[in-house]
Amino acid sequence: YYTSIPGSCNFESQEWTTVCGLTQDSGDDFDWNISNSAVTGHTGPDGDHTPGKGHMFLYINSSTQKEGNRARVITAEFFPASLGVCRVRFWFWLSASRQTGVLKVYTVEEHGMDILMWSSSRNEEKKW
C-alpha cells in the first residue's frame, strides 16, 4: 500500500541508495546493509513487515561494534521544514541483546545541527 506514495522505499533493489534517495554517511563508523533473513540469522526477522516472505530490509549488526559507534543513512535531498506536511514512517526490529543500542531519527537544521526527533531502545524480540 505505502510503496505508491512519493518518497516511499521498500529496499527490494540492490541499488537502494539511488532508488530510495538515501546515502550512507561517509563519516559514520559502519554501514547499513540490505538483506533478508538469510544473513541476519537467528536474531533477525524472517522478512520485512509486508505480507509474504523473503522481502528485503536494511539492517545493521551491532554485536561487533563498540559502544558509541554509529551507522547513519541520510537523505540525498534537503526537505524544507513543514507543519504536518512531511512525515517519516518506518518499521523497525530491535533484537533483545545487551549489544543492542538505541535507534534514533534526527533532522539536521539549516546550520548543520542534529536535532533528535525520535528514539527507541525497546528490545522486543520477534516484533516489527
N, C-alpha and C positions, 0 to 999 in steps of 0.2 A: 504493500500500500504506500509506504513512505518513499519508495525509490523513484516515484514520478514527481516528487516535489523538488523544485530547483534547489541545488546545493546538497542534495542527499547523496549518500555514498554507501555501497554495500560491500566493497572490498573484494569483489569477485575477480577483479583483474589484477594481474601481477604488476601492472602499471598504475597502481592505486594512487601514487603521488600525483601523477598527471591527471588521471580520471577524476579524482576527488578534489583536486586543487589544494593538496596538502604537501608539506615539505618536512623532511627530517631536519631537526635543528642541528646544525653542524657544531654548535657549542655545547651540546649535552654530553653525557657520559656514556650512553649506549643507545641503541636504536630500537624502534618498534619493528616487528616482523609481521608478515601476513602468512596465515596458515589455516588449517582446520585442526581437528583433534589429533591427527597423526603425529604432530610434532610436540604438542603440549603434554602428551602422555596422560597419566592418571590424575594430574592436578587440574587440568583444564576441562572445558566443556566438550561435548560431543560434536558441536557445531555452533553456528551463530544462533541468534534468538528467533530467526524467521522459521516458519514451518518447514519440515524436511530435515535431512541430514547432509553433512558434508559441506555446508556453506562456510565461506572464508571469513576471517575476522582478524583484526590487529591484536597482537599480544606482545608482552614482554615477560621475560623470565627473571624474576628478582632474586632467585636463590643464589646466583653467582655474583651479585652486586654488593657493594658496601653501603652502609647507612649514609644517606645524603646524596647518593648518585641519582641522576635524573635522566629520563628518556622523554624527549619532547617532540611533538609533531605540531607544526604551526601552519596556519592558513597561508596560502600563496598570495591572497588578495586582502587588502585592507577593507574592513567593514565599518562604515561610519556608525557613530552612536545613534541609537534609536530608542524610542519608548514603546516597547512591546511589539516592534516590527520584526527584529531579528531574534531568532531563538536557536539554541543549540539543544538538540535531542540526541541522546545516545544510550546504548545499552552497555552494561559492563558486568564483569565477572571477576570477583576477587577471591582467590582460593585461601582458605584458612591455613596460615603458616606464620611462623614467627619472623620469616623474612619478608612478609607482605607489608608494603609500606602504605602510603596514602595516595589515592588517586585524586588529582587536583585539576581544575579547569581555571585558567586565567584569561583575562583580557589584557591587552597591552595598550595603555593610553598613548596619546599622541607624542609624548616626550620619552616614551620607551619604558615607563614604569609598569611592572607587572601588578595586576590587581586580582586577587583571589576572588573568584565568583562562586565556586562550589568545591567541596571536597568530600571524600568518603574513605573511611578505613574499615567499613563493615567487612567482616570476614565470614561470610555465609557460604558454606560450601554448596556447590551444585545449584546455584541460583543466579539467573540473569537479573 
